Amino acid sequence: MHLAIEATKLLGERRGIGRYVRNLLRQFVQQRPGMRFTMYVSRLDDAAPLIELLASWHEMIPARTSIALIDTLPETDADVVWYPWNLITKAARRPMVVSTLDLAPMLQLDDQWWRVLKRLKYRRRYQRTAATATAMLTISEFSKREIVERLQVDPSRVSVTLLAADDLPLDDLSLAETRPPLPAHAATPSGPFFLTVGGQEGRKNLRTLYEAMALLHAHGMTVPLVQCGPGMSPATRALYGAAPWLTHVGYVTDEQLVALYRRATALVFPSRYEGFGLPVLEAMRVGGAVICADASSLPEVAGDAALRFAWNDAAALAAQLMRLLHEPGLRDTLVARGQAQAARFSWAKTAADTLACFDRAAAHGVSRAV
């Protein structure tokens, strides 16, 4: 199979969807020895750094990869064109498969009503994508329901390919107990602490987490909350310095993240809307405990291996935090359940399901040509 890939964001987005693409490409070259790729980029100056990046993922990928300009994508002769970034940008005349991981950009998931025009623009782009794509991939049954109901897509055109966390470094987990997990500018808590990971847009629901942490503090329990991810939101910035329990450390390496997952009392993932919620599975995979919202895809990912709460109930979240601090053995129980839950997911299975979708799309293209 010759696979064309819309790769204009691949150099700049190493996490999130970038991690998804990385793990699938690693598996593709192993599962399909004859598969080759054409990566479509915005500038040919990106070719050399992109090849270098691909080589760091798997030594076999560069030898199978050609680079071309995105403006030539409509004329590709590939068997299938893959759009990993939620939307179809440059439509092609070949079968098109789009990975639509969630519909967050088109939904009102925050209080910023003034973004109504931006959301409307995204809604139209999602609708065009759904109407144009040969097939759609998504990453949870929740997201499939969202696509089917909100975009009026035939369910048979949407395939669910669950994510995984078996790419995190586990060669020597004992090192996670001894290495400083935080960057040099931040002091690692010496006792119990909670961890939160990811962006800070409204759907991440940090407001409920902050309210729950304030409730703990009001009860005399100043347990640190360590926050990893991109820059602070206005709400976080306003709180920072005034809340003695909040530490924001920005981005961390994968090795530091593994150490944080293992050493934290729990990862707290309060998001109200997720296509999948990969940090939940990552924490479980490496031996961490998880508390997450009972919302969107998160019950599907966490199963019975996490403590859950209604996404808008700070008191319920505070009660779950206190349970982990006060109930002997609860954390160990969650860790054991979490590792069993995470073992049900693998990137090899994600890739196999994705390739099956590509095969169906390619066959559809042949039948249309006939």
C-alpha positions as CSV (number, residue, x, y, z in Angstrom):
1,M,0.0,0.0,0.0
2,H,1.1,3.5,-0.8
3,L,-0.2,5.9,1.9
4,A,-0.3,9.7,1.5
5,I,-0.2,11.6,4.8
6,E,-1.1,15.2,5.4
7,A,1.9,16.0,7.6
8,T,2.0,19.8,7.7
9,K,1.8,19.7,11.6
10,L,4.0,16.8,12.3
11,L,7.2,18.8,13.1
12,G,5.4,21.2,15.4
13,E,3.1,18.9,17.2
14,R,5.1,16.2,18.9
15,R,2.6,15.4,21.7
16,G,-1.1,14.8,21.4
17,I,-1.9,13.9,17.8
18,G,1.8,13.8,17.0
19,R,2.2,11.0,19.5
20,Y,-0.7,9.2,17.8
21,V,0.9,9.5,14.4
22,R,4.3,8.4,15.7
23,N,3.0,5.2,17.3
24,L,1.0,4.3,14.3
25,L,3.9,4.8,11.8
26,R,6.1,2.6,14.0
27,Q,3.6,-0.1,13.8
28,F,2.8,0.3,10.1
29,V,6.3,-0.4,9.0
30,Q,6.4,-3.6,11.2
31,Q,2.9,-4.9,10.2
32,R,3.2,-4.0,6.5
33,P,6.7,-4.6,5.2
34,G,5.9,-3.3,1.7
35,M,4.0,-0.2,2.8
36,R,5.4,3.2,1.6
37,F,4.5,6.8,2.5
38,T,4.4,10.2,0.9
39,M,4.4,13.0,3.5
40,Y,2.9,16.2,2.4
41,V,4.4,19.3,4.0
42,S,4.0,23.1,3.8
43,R,7.7,23.8,2.8
44,L,10.4,21.7,1.3
45,D,12.7,23.2,3.9
46,D,10.8,20.9,6.3
47,A,12.0,17.7,4.5
48,A,15.4,17.2,6.2
49,P,14.2,17.8,9.8
50,L,11.1,15.6,9.1
51,I,13.2,12.7,7.8
52,E,15.4,13.1,10.9
53,L,12.4,13.0,13.1
54,L,11.0,9.9,11.4
55,A,14.4,8.2,11.8
56,S,14.2,8.8,15.5
57,W,10.9,7.0,15.6
58,H,11.9,3.9,13.6
59,E,15.0,3.3,11.4
60,M,12.8,1.8,8.6
61,I,10.5,4.7,8.2
62,P,12.8,7.2,6.2
63,A,13.7,4.5,3.6
64,R,10.0,4.1,2.8
65,T,9.1,7.8,2.8
66,S,9.0,10.5,0.1
67,I,8.3,14.2,0.8
68,A,6.1,16.4,-1.3
69,L,4.5,19.8,-1.1
70,I,0.9,20.0,0.3
71,D,-0.3,21.9,-2.8
72,T,0.4,18.7,-4.8
73,L,-1.7,16.5,-2.6
74,P,-4.9,16.7,-4.7
75,E,-3.0,14.9,-7.5
76,T,-1.5,12.1,-5.5
77,D,-1.4,8.6,-6.9
78,A,-1.5,7.0,-3.4
79,D,-3.9,4.2,-2.6
80,V,-5.2,6.1,0.4
81,V,-4.8,9.6,1.8
82,W,-4.7,9.9,5.6
83,Y,-5.6,13.2,7.4
84,P,-4.6,12.7,11.1
85,W,-5.4,16.2,12.3
86,N,-9.2,16.0,12.7
87,L,-10.1,17.7,9.4
88,I,-9.6,17.3,5.6
89,T,-7.5,20.3,4.4
90,K,-6.5,19.7,0.8
91,A,-9.0,17.2,-0.7
92,A,-7.6,14.6,-3.0
93,R,-9.0,12.5,-5.8
94,R,-8.0,9.3,-4.1
95,P,-9.9,7.6,-1.1
96,M,-9.6,9.8,1.9
97,V,-9.5,8.7,5.6
98,V,-9.6,11.3,8.3
99,S,-8.8,10.8,12.0
100,T,-11.4,12.9,13.8
101,L,-10.4,12.4,17.4
102,D,-13.0,14.7,18.9
103,L,-15.3,17.6,18.1
104,A,-14.2,20.0,20.8
105,P,-13.3,23.0,18.5
106,M,-16.9,23.3,17.3
107,L,-18.6,22.9,20.7
108,Q,-19.3,25.4,23.5
109,L,-17.2,23.9,26.2
110,D,-16.2,27.1,28.0
111,D,-17.7,30.5,29.0
112,Q,-16.1,32.3,26.0
113,W,-19.3,33.2,24.1
114,W,-17.4,35.6,21.9
115,R,-15.8,32.6,20.1
116,V,-19.1,31.8,18.5
117,L,-17.8,32.7,15.0
118,K,-14.7,30.5,15.4
119,R,-16.9,27.6,16.6
120,L,-19.2,28.1,13.6
121,K,-16.2,28.1,11.2
122,Y,-15.1,24.8,12.8
123,R,-18.6,23.3,12.6
124,R,-18.6,24.0,8.9
125,R,-15.2,22.5,8.4
126,Y,-16.2,19.4,10.3
127,Q,-19.4,19.1,8.2
128,R,-17.4,19.4,5.0
129,T,-14.9,16.8,6.2
130,A,-17.7,14.3,7.2
131,A,-19.4,14.8,3.8
132,T,-16.1,14.4,1.8
133,A,-14.3,11.6,3.6
134,T,-14.4,8.0,2.3
135,A,-14.1,6.9,5.9
136,M,-13.5,8.3,9.4
137,L,-11.4,7.1,12.3
138,T,-12.0,8.0,15.9
139,I,-10.6,6.9,19.2
140,S,-13.6,6.0,21.5
141,E,-17.2,4.8,21.2
142,F,-18.1,8.2,22.8
143,S,-16.5,10.1,20.0
144,K,-18.1,7.9,17.4
145,R,-21.5,8.7,18.9
146,E,-20.6,12.4,18.8
147,I,-19.6,12.2,15.1
148,V,-22.7,10.2,14.1
149,E,-25.2,12.4,16.0
150,R,-23.7,15.9,15.6
151,L,-22.4,15.5,12.0
152,Q,-25.2,13.1,10.7
153,V,-22.7,10.5,9.6
154,D,-23.7,6.9,8.7
155,P,-22.2,4.8,11.6
156,S,-20.8,2.3,9.1
157,R,-18.4,5.0,7.9
158,V,-16.8,5.5,11.3
159,S,-14.3,3.1,12.8
160,V,-13.2,3.2,16.4
161,T,-9.4,2.6,17.0
162,L,-8.7,2.9,20.7
163,L,-5.4,4.4,21.8
164,A,-2.7,2.9,24.0
165,A,0.1,3.8,26.4
166,D,2.6,1.0,25.8
167,D,5.1,3.4,24.3
168,L,6.0,5.0,27.6
169,P,9.5,4.1,28.9
170,L,9.3,1.1,31.3
171,D,12.8,-0.4,31.0
172,D,13.7,0.4,34.6
173,L,10.8,1.6,36.7
174,S,13.0,1.5,39.8
175,L,14.7,4.6,38.4
176,A,11.4,6.4,38.6
177,E,11.6,6.1,42.4
178,T,15.0,7.8,42.6
179,R,15.2,10.4,39.8
180,P,13.9,13.9,40.5
181,P,10.7,13.9,38.5
182,L,10.4,17.7,38.2
183,P,12.5,20.2,36.3
184,A,15.3,22.0,38.2
185,H,13.2,25.1,38.8
186,A,10.5,23.2,40.8
187,A,10.9,21.4,44.1
188,T,9.6,17.8,44.2
189,P,7.0,17.4,47.1
190,S,8.4,15.2,49.8
191,G,5.0,13.8,50.9
192,P,1.7,13.1,49.3
193,F,0.8,15.2,46.2
194,F,-1.8,15.1,43.4
195,L,-0.9,15.5,39.7
196,T,-2.8,17.0,36.8
197,V,-1.5,16.7,33.2
198,G,-2.6,18.5,30.0
199,G,-3.9,21.7,28.5
200,Q,-6.0,24.3,30.3
201,E,-8.8,25.1,28.0
202,G,-12.3,25.2,29.5
203,R,-13.2,21.6,28.7
204,K,-10.3,20.4,30.9
205,N,-12.4,21.6,33.8
206,L,-9.6,22.7,36.1
207,R,-12.0,25.0,37.9
208,T,-13.7,22.0,39.6
209,L,-10.3,20.6,40.6
210,Y,-9.2,24.0,42.0
211,E,-12.4,24.2,44.1
212,A,-11.8,20.7,45.4
213,M,-8.2,21.5,46.4
214,A,-9.5,24.7,48.1
215,L,-11.9,22.5,50.1
216,L,-9.1,20.3,51.2
217,H,-7.0,23.3,52.2
218,A,-10.0,24.7,54.2
219,H,-10.1,21.4,56.1
220,G,-6.4,21.8,57.1
221,M,-5.0,19.5,54.4
222,T,-2.6,21.5,52.2
223,V,-1.6,18.7,49.9
224,P,0.3,20.0,46.8
225,L,-1.2,19.9,43.3
226,V,1.6,19.5,40.7
227,Q,0.4,20.7,37.2
228,C,2.2,19.7,34.0
229,G,1.5,20.9,30.5
230,P,1.5,24.1,28.4
231,G,1.2,27.7,29.7
232,M,-1.2,28.8,32.4
233,S,-4.8,29.9,31.7
234,P,-6.0,33.2,33.0
235,A,-7.8,31.4,35.9
236,T,-4.6,29.5,36.8
237,R,-2.5,32.7,36.6
238,A,-4.9,34.5,38.9
239,L,-4.7,31.7,41.4
240,Y,-1.0,31.1,41.2
241,G,1.0,32.4,44.1
242,A,-2.2,32.9,46.2
243,A,-2.9,29.1,46.5
244,P,-0.2,27.5,48.6
245,W,-1.0,24.1,47.2
246,L,-0.5,24.9,43.4
247,T,2.7,24.2,41.5
248,H,2.8,24.7,37.7
249,V,5.9,23.1,36.1
250,G,5.1,23.3,32.4
251,Y,6.3,20.6,30.0
252,V,8.2,17.6,31.4
253,T,10.0,14.7,29.6
254,D,8.5,11.3,29.2
255,E,10.9,10.0,31.9
256,Q,9.8,12.7,34.3
257,L,6.2,12.1,33.5
258,V,6.6,8.4,34.3
259,A,8.2,9.3,37.6
260,L,5.4,11.7,38.4
261,Y,2.7,9.2,37.6
262,R,4.3,6.6,39.9
263,R,5.1,8.9,42.8
264,A,1.9,11.0,42.9
265,T,-0.9,10.0,45.3
266,A,-3.0,10.1,42.1
267,L,-3.4,11.6,38.7
268,V,-6.5,13.8,38.8
269,F,-8.1,14.2,35.4
270,P,-11.3,16.3,35.8
271,S,-12.0,16.9,32.1
272,R,-15.6,17.2,31.1
273,Y,-15.0,16.3,27.4
274,E,-12.3,14.0,25.9
275,G,-12.1,12.0,22.8
276,F,-10.1,9.5,24.8
277,G,-8.1,10.9,27.7
278,L,-4.7,9.4,27.2
279,P,-3.1,10.5,30.5
280,V,-5.6,8.3,32.4
281,L,-4.2,5.2,30.5
282,E,-0.6,6.4,30.8
283,A,-0.8,6.7,34.5
284,M,-2.4,3.3,34.9
285,R,0.2,1.7,32.6
286,V,3.2,2.8,34.7
287,G,1.7,2.1,38.1
288,G,-0.1,5.2,39.1
289,A,-3.6,5.7,40.7
290,V,-6.2,7.7,38.9
291,I,-9.2,9.9,39.8
292,C,-11.2,11.1,36.8
293,A,-14.5,12.7,35.9
294,D,-17.4,10.4,35.0
295,A,-17.9,12.1,31.7
296,S,-17.5,11.7,27.9
297,S,-15.0,8.9,27.0
298,L,-13.3,8.6,30.4
299,P,-15.5,5.8,31.9
300,E,-14.7,3.8,28.7
301,V,-11.0,4.3,29.2
302,A,-10.8,3.9,33.0
303,G,-13.3,1.1,33.5
304,D,-13.5,0.2,37.2
305,A,-9.8,1.1,37.7
306,A,-10.3,4.7,38.8
307,L,-12.2,6.7,41.4
308,R,-14.8,8.8,39.5
309,F,-16.9,11.9,40.2
310,A,-19.5,14.1,38.5
311,W,-17.4,16.6,36.5
312,N,-19.1,19.6,38.0
313,D,-19.2,18.4,41.6
314,A,-16.2,19.8,43.5
315,A,-17.3,18.3,46.8
316,A,-17.5,14.9,45.3
317,L,-14.0,15.3,43.9
318,A,-12.7,16.5,47.3
319,A,-14.3,13.4,48.9
320,Q,-12.4,11.1,46.5
321,L,-9.1,12.9,47.1
322,M,-9.6,12.5,50.9
323,R,-10.4,8.8,50.4
324,L,-7.0,8.3,48.8
325,L,-5.3,10.2,51.6
326,H,-7.0,8.3,54.4
327,E,-8.0,4.8,53.3
328,P,-5.1,2.3,53.7
329,G,-4.6,0.1,50.7
330,L,-6.9,2.0,48.4
331,R,-4.1,3.3,46.2
332,D,-2.6,-0.1,45.9
333,T,-5.9,-1.5,44.8
334,L,-6.3,1.2,42.1
335,V,-2.8,0.6,40.9
336,A,-3.4,-3.1,40.4
337,R,-6.7,-2.5,38.7
338,G,-5.1,0.2,36.5
339,Q,-2.3,-2.0,35.2
340,A,-4.8,-4.7,34.3
341,Q,-7.0,-2.1,32.5
342,A,-4.1,-0.6,30.6
343,A,-2.9,-4.0,29.5
344,R,-6.1,-4.3,27.4
345,F,-4.9,-1.5,25.1
346,S,-1.9,-1.7,22.6
347,W,-0.6,0.4,19.8
348,A,-0.3,-2.8,17.7
349,K,-4.0,-3.3,17.9
350,T,-4.7,0.4,17.2
351,A,-2.5,0.2,14.0
352,A,-4.0,-3.1,12.9
353,D,-7.5,-1.6,13.2
354,T,-6.4,1.5,11.3
355,L,-4.8,-0.5,8.5
356,A,-8.0,-2.5,8.1
357,C,-9.9,0.8,7.6
358,F,-7.3,1.9,5.0
359,D,-7.8,-1.4,3.2
360,R,-11.5,-0.9,3.1
361,A,-11.1,2.7,1.8
362,A,-8.7,1.6,-0.9
363,A,-11.1,-1.2,-2.0
364,H,-13.9,1.4,-2.1
365,G,-11.7,3.5,-4.4
366,V,-11.0,0.7,-6.8
367,S,-14.7,-0.2,-6.9
368,R,-15.6,3.4,-7.7
369,A,-13.0,3.5,-10.5
370,V,-14.4,0.3,-12.0
